[in-house]
Amino acid sequence: MIEIAVTDAHPLIWYGTRRWKKLGPLARRVFEDAEAGRATIYVPTLALVEVSEAAHAGRITLRGGFSDWVDELFATRQFFPVDLTVEIVTCAEAFYSIPERDDRLIPATAAHLGYPLITRDPEIGQAAGVEVVW
């Protein structure tokens, strides 16, 4: 059982839009466990930016809109925001084999915290040297 993890943007979007079937079985279990109070999920700031941009562009709809959804997410006390810090940016320096900035910084967040990464993209987890939950 995974008790603590960091989420990538896509799993967070699918969780937020209740498209559970898009999540891998282990990822779905971690989100379900978080809802039940049995797991903690850390949410990188950049993952929130990606969710916000998807909502703003009309690609997804979040209950109550983005701001209310974020407030509800963090009010659960099972999801916690992780700010982008100098330490995370420094950690991401080792991951330039990953071409996209967000795909470096989100797994760098997991690496910095020492927790698995919920992502459908095993290559970014591998490049960052973190366990991938999917």
FIDRENZA-638561 format. One record per atom (N, C-alpha, C, O): chain; residue number from 1; atom name; residue in one letter; x, y, z. Coordinates in steps of 0.2 Angstrom, whole numbers, plus 5000, padded with zeros to 4 digits. Example, Ala and Ser with C-alpha at 12.3 -4.5 7.8 and 13.67 -1.06 7.14 Angstrom:
REM residues 2
ATOM   c     k    a   r      X      Y      Z
ATOM   A     1    N   a   5066   4972   5039
ATOM   A     1   CA   a   5062   4978   5039
ATOM   A     1    C   a   5066   4984   5039
ATOM   A     1    O   a   5071   4983   5042
ATOM   A     2    N   s   5064   4989   5035
ATOM   A     2   CA   s   5068   4995   5036
ATOM   A     2    C   s   5064   5000   5039
ATOM   A     2    O   s   5067   5006   5040
REM end
This chain:
REM residues 134
ATOM   c     k    a   r      X      Y      Z
ATOM   A     1    N   m   5004   4994   5000
ATOM   A     1   CA   m   5000   5000   5000
ATOM   A     1    C   m   5004   5006   5000
ATOM   A     1    O   m   5009   5007   5004
ATOM   A     2    N   i   5003   5011   4996
ATOM   A     2   CA   i   5007   5017   4995
ATOM   A     2    C   i   5003   5022   5000
ATOM   A     2    O   i   4997   5024   4999
ATOM   A     3    N   e   5006   5025   5005
ATOM   A     3   CA   e   5003   5029   5010
ATOM   A     3    C   e   5005   5036   5008
ATOM   A     3    O   e   5001   5041   5010
ATOM   A     4    N   i   5010   5038   5004
ATOM   A     4   CA   i   5012   5045   5003
ATOM   A     4    C   i   5015   5045   4996
ATOM   A     4    O   i   5019   5041   4994
ATOM   A     5    N   a   5012   5049   4992
ATOM   A     5   CA   a   5015   5050   4985
ATOM   A     5    C   a   5014   5057   4982
ATOM   A     5    O   a   5011   5061   4986
ATOM   A     6    N   v   5017   5059   4977
ATOM   A     6   CA   v   5017   5065   4973
ATOM   A     6    C   v   5013   5064   4967
ATOM   A     6    O   v   5015   5059   4964
ATOM   A     7    N   t   5009   5068   4965
ATOM   A     7   CA   t   5005   5067   4959
ATOM   A     7    C   t   5008   5072   4953
ATOM   A     7    O   t   5010   5077   4954
ATOM   A     8    N   d   5008   5069   4947
ATOM   A     8   CA   d   5009   5072   4941
ATOM   A     8    C   d   5002   5076   4939
ATOM   A     8    O   d   4997   5074   4942
ATOM   A     9    N   a   5002   5080   4934
ATOM   A     9   CA   a   4996   5084   4932
ATOM   A     9    C   a   4991   5080   4929
ATOM   A     9    O   a   4985   5081   4931
ATOM   A    10    N   h   4992   5075   4925
ATOM   A    10   CA   h   4987   5071   4922
ATOM   A    10    C   h   4983   5067   4927
ATOM   A    10    O   h   4977   5067   4926
ATOM   A    11    N   p   4986   5063   4931
ATOM   A    11   CA   p   4982   5060   4936
ATOM   A    11    C   p   4978   5065   4940
ATOM   A    11    O   p   4972   5063   4942
ATOM   A    12    N   l   4980   5070   4942
ATOM   A    12   CA   l   4977   5075   4946
ATOM   A    12    C   l   4971   5078   4942
ATOM   A    12    O   l   4965   5078   4945
ATOM   A    13    N   i   4972   5079   4935
ATOM   A    13   CA   i   4966   5081   4931
ATOM   A    13    C   i   4961   5076   4931
ATOM   A    13    O   i   4955   5077   4932
ATOM   A    14    N   w   4963   5069   4930
ATOM   A    14   CA   w   4958   5064   4929
ATOM   A    14    C   w   4954   5063   4936
ATOM   A    14    O   w   4948   5061   4936
ATOM   A    15    N   y   4958   5064   4942
ATOM   A    15   CA   y   4955   5063   4948
ATOM   A    15    C   y   4950   5069   4949
ATOM   A    15    O   y   4944   5068   4951
ATOM   A    16    N   g   4952   5075   4947
ATOM   A    16   CA   g   4948   5081   4948
ATOM   A    16    C   g   4942   5081   4944
ATOM   A    16    O   g   4937   5084   4946
ATOM   A    17    N   t   4942   5078   4938
ATOM   A    17   CA   t   4936   5077   4934
ATOM   A    17    C   t   4932   5071   4934
ATOM   A    17    O   t   4928   5069   4931
ATOM   A    18    N   r   4934   5067   4939
ATOM   A    18   CA   r   4931   5061   4941
ATOM   A    18    C   r   4931   5056   4935
ATOM   A    18    O   r   4927   5052   4934
ATOM   A    19    N   r   4937   5056   4931
ATOM   A    19   CA   r   4938   5051   4926
ATOM   A    19    C   r   4942   5045   4928
ATOM   A    19    O   r   4948   5045   4926
ATOM   A    20    N   w   4940   5042   4933
ATOM   A    20   CA   w   4944   5037   4937
ATOM   A    20    C   w   4946   5031   4932
ATOM   A    20    O   w   4952   5029   4934
ATOM   A    21    N   k   4943   5030   4927
ATOM   A    21   CA   k   4945   5024   4923
ATOM   A    21    C   k   4951   5026   4919
ATOM   A    21    O   k   4954   5021   4916
ATOM   A    22    N   k   4953   5032   4918
ATOM   A    22   CA   k   4959   5034   4915
ATOM   A    22    C   k   4965   5033   4919
ATOM   A    22    O   k   4971   5033   4917
ATOM   A    23    N   l   4964   5032   4926
ATOM   A    23   CA   l   4969   5031   4930
ATOM   A    23    C   l   4971   5024   4930
ATOM   A    23    O   l   4967   5019   4930
ATOM   A    24    N   g   4978   5022   4931
ATOM   A    24   CA   g   4980   5015   4932
ATOM   A    24    C   g   4977   5013   4938
ATOM   A    24    O   g   4976   5017   4943
ATOM   A    25    N   p   4977   5006   4939
ATOM   A    25   CA   p   4974   5003   4945
ATOM   A    25    C   p   4978   5005   4952
ATOM   A    25    O   p   4974   5006   4957
ATOM   A    26    N   l   4984   5005   4952
ATOM   A    26   CA   l   4988   5008   4958
ATOM   A    26    C   l   4987   5015   4959
ATOM   A    26    O   l   4986   5017   4965
ATOM   A    27    N   a   4987   5019   4954
ATOM   A    27   CA   a   4986   5026   4955
ATOM   A    27    C   a   4978   5027   4957
ATOM   A    27    O   a   4977   5031   4962
ATOM   A    28    N   r   4974   5024   4955
ATOM   A    28   CA   r   4967   5025   4957
ATOM   A    28    C   r   4966   5023   4964
ATOM   A    28    O   r   4963   5026   4968
ATOM   A    29    N   r   4970   5017   4966
ATOM   A    29   CA   r   4970   5015   4973
ATOM   A    29    C   r   4972   5021   4978
ATOM   A    29    O   r   4970   5022   4983
ATOM   A    30    N   v   4978   5024   4976
ATOM   A    30   CA   v   4981   5029   4980
ATOM   A    30    C   v   4976   5035   4981
ATOM   A    30    O   v   4975   5038   4986
ATOM   A    31    N   f   4973   5037   4975
ATOM   A    31   CA   f   4968   5043   4976
ATOM   A    31    C   f   4962   5040   4980
ATOM   A    31    O   f   4959   5044   4984
ATOM   A    32    N   e   4959   5034   4979
ATOM   A    32   CA   e   4954   5032   4984
ATOM   A    32    C   e   4956   5032   4991
ATOM   A    32    O   e   4952   5034   4995
ATOM   A    33    N   d   4962   5029   4992
ATOM   A    33   CA   d   4965   5029   4999
ATOM   A    33    C   d   4965   5036   5002
ATOM   A    33    O   d   4964   5037   5008
ATOM   A    34    N   a   4967   5041   4998
ATOM   A    34   CA   a   4968   5048   5000
ATOM   A    34    C   a   4961   5050   5002
ATOM   A    34    O   a   4960   5054   5007
ATOM   A    35    N   e   4956   5049   4998
ATOM   A    35   CA   e   4949   5051   4999
ATOM   A    35    C   e   4946   5048   5006
ATOM   A    35    O   e   4943   5051   5010
ATOM   A    36    N   a   4949   5042   5007
ATOM   A    36   CA   a   4946   5038   5013
ATOM   A    36    C   a   4951   5040   5019
ATOM   A    36    O   a   4950   5037   5025
ATOM   A    37    N   g   4956   5044   5018
ATOM   A    37   CA   g   4960   5046   5024
ATOM   A    37    C   g   4966   5042   5026
ATOM   A    37    O   g   4969   5042   5031
ATOM   A    38    N   r   4967   5037   5021
ATOM   A    38   CA   r   4973   5032   5022
ATOM   A    38    C   r   4979   5034   5018
ATOM   A    38    O   r   4984   5030   5019
ATOM   A    39    N   a   4979   5039   5014
ATOM   A    39   CA   a   4985   5041   5010
ATOM   A    39    C   a   4985   5048   5010
ATOM   A    39    O   a   4981   5052   5011
ATOM   A    40    N   t   4991   5051   5009
ATOM   A    40   CA   t   4993   5058   5008
ATOM   A    40    C   t   4996   5059   5001
ATOM   A    40    O   t   5000   5055   4999
ATOM   A    41    N   i   4993   5064   4997
ATOM   A    41   CA   i   4996   5065   4991
ATOM   A    41    C   i   4998   5073   4990
ATOM   A    41    O   i   4995   5077   4992
ATOM   A    42    N   y   5005   5073   4988
ATOM   A    42   CA   y   5008   5080   4988
ATOM   A    42    C   y   5007   5082   4981
ATOM   A    42    O   y   5007   5078   4976
ATOM   A    43    N   v   5005   5089   4980
ATOM   A    43   CA   v   5003   5091   4973
ATOM   A    43    C   v   5008   5097   4972
ATOM   A    43    O   v   5008   5102   4975
ATOM   A    44    N   p   5012   5096   4967
ATOM   A    44   CA   p   5017   5101   4965
ATOM   A    44    C   p   5013   5107   4962
ATOM   A    44    O   p   5008   5106   4959
ATOM   A    45    N   t   5016   5113   4963
ATOM   A    45   CA   t   5013   5119   4961
ATOM   A    45    C   t   5012   5119   4953
ATOM   A    45    O   t   5007   5121   4951
ATOM   A    46    N   l   5017   5116   4950
ATOM   A    46   CA   l   5017   5116   4942
ATOM   A    46    C   l   5011   5111   4940
ATOM   A    46    O   l   5008   5112   4935
ATOM   A    47    N   a   5009   5106   4944
ATOM   A    47   CA   a   5004   5102   4942
ATOM   A    47    C   a   4997   5106   4943
ATOM   A    47    O   a   4993   5105   4939
ATOM   A    48    N   l   4997   5110   4948
ATOM   A    48   CA   l   4991   5115   4949
ATOM   A    48    C   l   4991   5120   4943
ATOM   A    48    O   l   4985   5121   4940
ATOM   A    49    N   v   4996   5122   4941
ATOM   A    49   CA   v   4996   5127   4935
ATOM   A    49    C   v   4993   5123   4929
ATOM   A    49    O   v   4989   5126   4925
ATOM   A    50    N   e   4995   5117   4928
ATOM   A    50   CA   e   4993   5113   4922
ATOM   A    50    C   e   4985   5112   4922
ATOM   A    50    O   e   4982   5112   4917
ATOM   A    51    N   v   4983   5111   4928
ATOM   A    51   CA   v   4976   5110   4929
ATOM   A    51    C   v   4972   5116   4928
ATOM   A    51    O   v   4967   5116   4925
ATOM   A    52    N   s   4975   5122   4931
ATOM   A    52   CA   s   4972   5128   4930
ATOM   A    52    C   s   4971   5130   4922
ATOM   A    52    O   s   4966   5133   4920
ATOM   A    53    N   e   4977   5129   4919
ATOM   A    53   CA   e   4977   5130   4912
ATOM   A    53    C   e   4972   5126   4908
ATOM   A    53    O   e   4969   5129   4903
ATOM   A    54    N   a   4971   5120   4909
ATOM   A    54   CA   a   4966   5115   4906
ATOM   A    54    C   a   4959   5118   4907
ATOM   A    54    O   a   4955   5118   4903
ATOM   A    55    N   a   4958   5120   4914
ATOM   A    55   CA   a   4951   5123   4915
ATOM   A    55    C   a   4950   5129   4912
ATOM   A    55    O   a   4945   5130   4909
ATOM   A    56    N   h   4955   5134   4912
ATOM   A    56   CA   h   4954   5140   4908
ATOM   A    56    C   h   4953   5139   4901
ATOM   A    56    O   h   4949   5143   4898
ATOM   A    57    N   a   4956   5134   4898
ATOM   A    57   CA   a   4955   5133   4891
ATOM   A    57    C   a   4949   5130   4889
ATOM   A    57    O   a   4947   5129   4883
ATOM   A    58    N   g   4945   5127   4894
ATOM   A    58   CA   g   4939   5124   4893
ATOM   A    58    C   g   4940   5116   4891
ATOM   A    58    O   g   4935   5113   4889
ATOM   A    59    N   r   4946   5114   4892
ATOM   A    59   CA   r   4947   5107   4891
ATOM   A    59    C   r   4944   5102   4896
ATOM   A    59    O   r   4943   5096   4895
ATOM   A    60    N   i   4944   5105   4902
ATOM   A    60   CA   i   4941   5101   4908
ATOM   A    60    C   i   4936   5106   4912
ATOM   A    60    O   i   4937   5112   4911
ATOM   A    61    N   t   4932   5103   4915
ATOM   A    61   CA   t   4927   5107   4920
ATOM   A    61    C   t   4928   5104   4927
ATOM   A    61    O   t   4927   5098   4928
ATOM   A    62    N   l   4929   5108   4931
ATOM   A    62   CA   l   4930   5107   4939
ATOM   A    62    C   l   4924   5109   4942
ATOM   A    62    O   l   4922   5115   4941
ATOM   A    63    N   r   4921   5105   4947
ATOM   A    63   CA   r   4915   5107   4951
ATOM   A    63    C   r   4917   5113   4955
ATOM   A    63    O   r   4922   5114   4959
ATOM   A    64    N   g   4913   5119   4953
ATOM   A    64   CA   g   4914   5125   4957
ATOM   A    64    C   g   4919   5129   4954
ATOM   A    64    O   g   4920   5135   4956
ATOM   A    65    N   g   4923   5127   4948
ATOM   A    65   CA   g   4928   5131   4946
ATOM   A    65    C   g   4935   5129   4949
ATOM   A    65    O   g   4935   5126   4954
ATOM   A    66    N   f   4940   5132   4946
ATOM   A    66   CA   f   4947   5130   4948
ATOM   A    66    C   f   4948   5132   4955
ATOM   A    66    O   f   4950   5128   4959
ATOM   A    67    N   s   4947   5138   4957
ATOM   A    67   CA   s   4948   5141   4964
ATOM   A    67    C   s   4945   5137   4969
ATOM   A    67    O   s   4948   5135   4974
ATOM   A    68    N   d   4938   5136   4968
ATOM   A    68   CA   d   4934   5132   4973
ATOM   A    68    C   d   4937   5125   4974
ATOM   A    68    O   d   4937   5122   4979
ATOM   A    69    N   w   4938   5122   4968
ATOM   A    69   CA   w   4941   5115   4968
ATOM   A    69    C   w   4947   5114   4972
ATOM   A    69    O   w   4948   5110   4975
ATOM   A    70    N   v   4952   5119   4971
ATOM   A    70   CA   v   4958   5119   4974
ATOM   A    70    C   v   4957   5120   4982
ATOM   A    70    O   v   4960   5116   4986
ATOM   A    71    N   d   4953   5124   4984
ATOM   A    71   CA   d   4951   5125   4991
ATOM   A    71    C   d   4948   5119   4994
ATOM   A    71    O   d   4950   5117   4999
ATOM   A    72    N   e   4944   5115   4990
ATOM   A    72   CA   e   4941   5109   4993
ATOM   A    72    C   e   4946   5103   4993
ATOM   A    72    O   e   4946   5100   4998
ATOM   A    73    N   l   4950   5103   4988
ATOM   A    73   CA   l   4956   5098   4988
ATOM   A    73    C   l   4960   5098   4994
ATOM   A    73    O   l   4961   5093   4997
ATOM   A    74    N   f   4962   5104   4995
ATOM   A    74   CA   f   4967   5105   5001
ATOM   A    74    C   f   4963   5105   5008
ATOM   A    74    O   f   4967   5104   5013
ATOM   A    75    N   a   4957   5106   5008
ATOM   A    75   CA   a   4953   5106   5014
ATOM   A    75    C   a   4952   5099   5017
ATOM   A    75    O   a   4951   5098   5022
ATOM   A    76    N   t   4953   5094   5012
ATOM   A    76   CA   t   4953   5087   5014
ATOM   A    76    C   t   4958   5085   5019
ATOM   A    76    O   t   4957   5080   5023
ATOM   A    77    N   r   4964   5089   5019
ATOM   A    77   CA   r   4969   5087   5024
ATOM   A    77    C   r   4973   5080   5022
ATOM   A    77    O   r   4976   5078   5025
ATOM   A    78    N   q   4971   5078   5015
ATOM   A    78   CA   q   4975   5072   5013
ATOM   A    78    C   q   4979   5074   5007
ATOM   A    78    O   q   4983   5070   5004
ATOM   A    79    N   f   4978   5080   5004
ATOM   A    79   CA   f   4981   5083   4998
ATOM   A    79    C   f   4985   5089   5001
ATOM   A    79    O   f   4982   5093   5004
ATOM   A    80    N   f   4991   5090   4999
ATOM   A    80   CA   f   4995   5096   5001
ATOM   A    80    C   f   4999   5099   4996
ATOM   A    80    O   f   5002   5095   4992
ATOM   A    81    N   p   4999   5105   4995
ATOM   A    81   CA   p   5003   5109   4990
ATOM   A    81    C   p   5010   5108   4991
ATOM   A    81    O   p   5012   5109   4997
ATOM   A    82    N   v   5014   5108   4986
ATOM   A    82   CA   v   5022   5108   4987
ATOM   A    82    C   v   5024   5114   4982
ATOM   A    82    O   v   5023   5114   4976
ATOM   A    83    N   d   5026   5119   4985
ATOM   A    83   CA   d   5029   5125   4982
ATOM   A    83    C   d   5035   5123   4978
ATOM   A    83    O   d   5039   5119   4980
ATOM   A    84    N   l   5036   5126   4972
ATOM   A    84   CA   l   5043   5126   4969
ATOM   A    84    C   l   5048   5129   4972
ATOM   A    84    O   l   5048   5136   4973
ATOM   A    85    N   t   5053   5126   4974
ATOM   A    85   CA   t   5059   5129   4978
ATOM   A    85    C   t   5065   5129   4975
ATOM   A    85    O   t   5066   5125   4970
ATOM   A    86    N   v   5070   5132   4977
ATOM   A    86   CA   v   5077   5132   4974
ATOM   A    86    C   v   5079   5125   4975
ATOM   A    86    O   v   5083   5123   4970
ATOM   A    87    N   e   5078   5121   4980
ATOM   A    87   CA   e   5080   5114   4981
ATOM   A    87    C   e   5078   5110   4975
ATOM   A    87    O   e   5081   5106   4972
ATOM   A    88    N   i   5071   5111   4974
ATOM   A    88   CA   i   5068   5107   4968
ATOM   A    88    C   i   5071   5108   4962
ATOM   A    88    O   i   5072   5104   4958
ATOM   A    89    N   v   5072   5115   4960
ATOM   A    89   CA   v   5075   5117   4954
ATOM   A    89    C   v   5082   5114   4953
ATOM   A    89    O   v   5084   5112   4948
ATOM   A    90    N   t   5086   5114   4959
ATOM   A    90   CA   t   5092   5112   4959
ATOM   A    90    C   t   5092   5104   4957
ATOM   A    90    O   t   5096   5101   4954
ATOM   A    91    N   c   5088   5101   4961
ATOM   A    91   CA   c   5087   5093   4960
ATOM   A    91    C   c   5085   5092   4952
ATOM   A    91    O   c   5088   5087   4949
ATOM   A    92    N   a   5081   5096   4949
ATOM   A    92   CA   a   5079   5095   4942
ATOM   A    92    C   a   5085   5096   4937
ATOM   A    92    O   a   5084   5094   4931
ATOM   A    93    N   e   5090   5099   4939
ATOM   A    93   CA   e   5096   5100   4935
ATOM   A    93    C   e   5099   5093   4932
ATOM   A    93    O   e   5102   5093   4927
ATOM   A    94    N   a   5098   5088   4936
ATOM   A    94   CA   a   5100   5081   4934
ATOM   A    94    C   a   5096   5078   4929
ATOM   A    94    O   a   5097   5073   4927
ATOM   A    95    N   f   5090   5081   4927
ATOM   A    95   CA   f   5085   5078   4923
ATOM   A    95    C   f   5084   5081   4916
ATOM   A    95    O   f   5079   5081   4914
ATOM   A    96    N   y   5089   5084   4914
ATOM   A    96   CA   y   5088   5087   4907
ATOM   A    96    C   y   5088   5082   4902
ATOM   A    96    O   y   5087   5084   4896
ATOM   A    97    N   s   5088   5076   4903
ATOM   A    97   CA   s   5086   5071   4898
ATOM   A    97    C   s   5079   5071   4896
ATOM   A    97    O   s   5077   5069   4891
ATOM   A    98    N   i   5075   5074   4901
ATOM   A    98   CA   i   5068   5075   4900
ATOM   A    98    C   i   5067   5082   4897
ATOM   A    98    O   i   5069   5087   4900
ATOM   A    99    N   p   5064   5082   4891
ATOM   A    99   CA   p   5064   5088   4887
ATOM   A    99    C   p   5059   5094   4890
ATOM   A    99    O   p   5061   5100   4889
ATOM   A   100    N   e   5054   5092   4893
ATOM   A   100   CA   e   5049   5097   4895
ATOM   A   100    C   e   5050   5099   4902
ATOM   A   100    O   e   5052   5095   4906
ATOM   A   101    N   r   5050   5106   4903
ATOM   A   101   CA   r   5051   5109   4910
ATOM   A   101    C   r   5047   5106   4915
ATOM   A   101    O   r   5050   5103   4920
ATOM   A   102    N   d   5040   5105   4914
ATOM   A   102   CA   d   5036   5103   4919
ATOM   A   102    C   d   5037   5095   4921
ATOM   A   102    O   d   5037   5093   4926
ATOM   A   103    N   d   5039   5092   4915
ATOM   A   103   CA   d   5041   5085   4916
ATOM   A   103    C   d   5047   5084   4920
ATOM   A   103    O   d   5049   5078   4922
ATOM   A   104    N   r   5051   5089   4920
ATOM   A   104   CA   r   5057   5088   4925
ATOM   A   104    C   r   5056   5090   4932
ATOM   A   104    O   r   5058   5087   4937
ATOM   A   105    N   l   5052   5096   4933
ATOM   A   105   CA   l   5051   5099   4939
ATOM   A   105    C   l   5046   5095   4943
ATOM   A   105    O   l   5047   5094   4949
ATOM   A   106    N   i   5041   5092   4940
ATOM   A   106   CA   i   5036   5088   4944
ATOM   A   106    C   i   5040   5081   4947
ATOM   A   106    O   i   5039   5080   4953
ATOM   A   107    N   p   5044   5077   4943
ATOM   A   107   CA   p   5047   5072   4946
ATOM   A   107    C   p   5053   5074   4951
ATOM   A   107    O   p   5054   5070   4955
ATOM   A   108    N   a   5056   5080   4949
ATOM   A   108   CA   a   5061   5082   4954
ATOM   A   108    C   a   5058   5084   4961
ATOM   A   108    O   a   5061   5083   4966
ATOM   A   109    N   t   5051   5086   4961
ATOM   A   109   CA   t   5048   5087   4967
ATOM   A   109    C   t   5047   5080   4971
ATOM   A   109    O   t   5049   5080   4977
ATOM   A   110    N   a   5045   5075   4967
ATOM   A   110   CA   a   5045   5068   4970
ATOM   A   110    C   a   5052   5066   4973
ATOM   A   110    O   a   5053   5063   4978
ATOM   A   111    N   a   5057   5067   4969
ATOM   A   111   CA   a   5064   5065   4971
ATOM   A   111    C   a   5066   5069   4977
ATOM   A   111    O   a   5069   5066   4981
ATOM   A   112    N   h   5065   5075   4977
ATOM   A   112   CA   h   5067   5079   4983
ATOM   A   112    C   h   5063   5077   4989
ATOM   A   112    O   h   5067   5077   4994
ATOM   A   113    N   l   5057   5076   4989
ATOM   A   113   CA   l   5053   5073   4994
ATOM   A   113    C   l   5055   5066   4996
ATOM   A   113    O   l   5054   5064   5002
ATOM   A   114    N   g   5057   5062   4991
ATOM   A   114   CA   g   5058   5055   4993
ATOM   A   114    C   g   5052   5051   4992
ATOM   A   114    O   g   5052   5046   4996
ATOM   A   115    N   y   5047   5053   4988
ATOM   A   115   CA   y   5041   5049   4988
ATOM   A   115    C   y   5040   5046   4981
ATOM   A   115    O   y   5043   5049   4976
ATOM   A   116    N   p   5036   5041   4980
ATOM   A   116   CA   p   5034   5039   4973
ATOM   A   116    C   p   5030   5044   4969
ATOM   A   116    O   p   5027   5049   4972
ATOM   A   117    N   l   5030   5044   4963
ATOM   A   117   CA   l   5027   5049   4958
ATOM   A   117    C   l   5021   5045   4955
ATOM   A   117    O   l   5022   5040   4952
ATOM   A   118    N   i   5015   5048   4956
ATOM   A   118   CA   i   5009   5045   4952
ATOM   A   118    C   i   5009   5048   4945
ATOM   A   118    O   i   5008   5054   4944
ATOM   A   119    N   t   5011   5044   4940
ATOM   A   119   CA   t   5011   5047   4933
ATOM   A   119    C   t   5010   5041   4928
ATOM   A   119    O   t   5011   5035   4930
ATOM   A   120    N   r   5007   5042   4923
ATOM   A   120   CA   r   5006   5037   4917
ATOM   A   120    C   r   5013   5037   4913
ATOM   A   120    O   r   5013   5033   4909
ATOM   A   121    N   d   5018   5041   4914
ATOM   A   121   CA   d   5024   5042   4910
ATOM   A   121    C   d   5030   5039   4914
ATOM   A   121    O   d   5033   5042   4918
ATOM   A   122    N   p   5031   5032   4914
ATOM   A   122   CA   p   5036   5029   4917
ATOM   A   122    C   p   5043   5032   4916
ATOM   A   122    O   p   5048   5031   4920
ATOM   A   123    N   e   5044   5035   4910
ATOM   A   123   CA   e   5051   5037   4908
ATOM   A   123    C   e   5053   5043   4912
ATOM   A   123    O   e   5059   5044   4914
ATOM   A   124    N   i   5048   5048   4914
ATOM   A   124   CA   i   5050   5053   4918
ATOM   A   124    C   i   5052   5051   4925
ATOM   A   124    O   i   5056   5054   4928
ATOM   A   125    N   g   5048   5046   4928
ATOM   A   125   CA   g   5050   5043   4934
ATOM   A   125    C   g   5057   5040   4934
ATOM   A   125    O   g   5061   5041   4939
ATOM   A   126    N   q   5058   5036   4929
ATOM   A   126   CA   q   5064   5033   4928
ATOM   A   126    C   q   5070   5038   4928
ATOM   A   126    O   q   5075   5037   4931
ATOM   A   127    N   a   5069   5043   4924
ATOM   A   127   CA   a   5074   5048   4923
ATOM   A   127    C   a   5076   5052   4930
ATOM   A   127    O   a   5081   5054   4931
ATOM   A   128    N   a   5071   5052   4934
ATOM   A   128   CA   a   5071   5056   4940
ATOM   A   128    C   a   5074   5051   4946
ATOM   A   128    O   a   5075   5053   4951
ATOM   A   129    N   g   5074   5044   4944
ATOM   A   129   CA   g   5075   5039   4949
ATOM   A   129    C   g   5070   5039   4955
ATOM   A   129    O   g   5072   5037   4960
ATOM   A   130    N   v   5064   5039   4953
ATOM   A   130   CA   v   5059   5039   4958
ATOM   A   130    C   v   5054   5033   4956
ATOM   A   130    O   v   5054   5031   4950
ATOM   A   131    N   e   5051   5030   4961
ATOM   A   131   CA   e   5046   5024   4960
ATOM   A   131    C   e   5040   5028   4956
ATOM   A   131    O   e   5038   5033   4958
ATOM   A   132    N   v   5038   5024   4951
ATOM   A   132   CA   v   5032   5027   4948
ATOM   A   132    C   v   5026   5022   4950
ATOM   A   132    O   v   5026   5016   4950
ATOM   A   133    N   v   5020   5026   4952
ATOM   A   133   CA   v   5014   5022   4954
ATOM   A   133    C   v   5009   5024   4948
ATOM   A   133    O   v   5008   5029   4946
ATOM   A   134    N   w   5007   5018   4945
ATOM   A   134   CA   w   5002   5019   4940
ATOM   A   134    C   w   4997   5013   4940
ATOM   A   134    O   w   4993   5012   4936
REM end
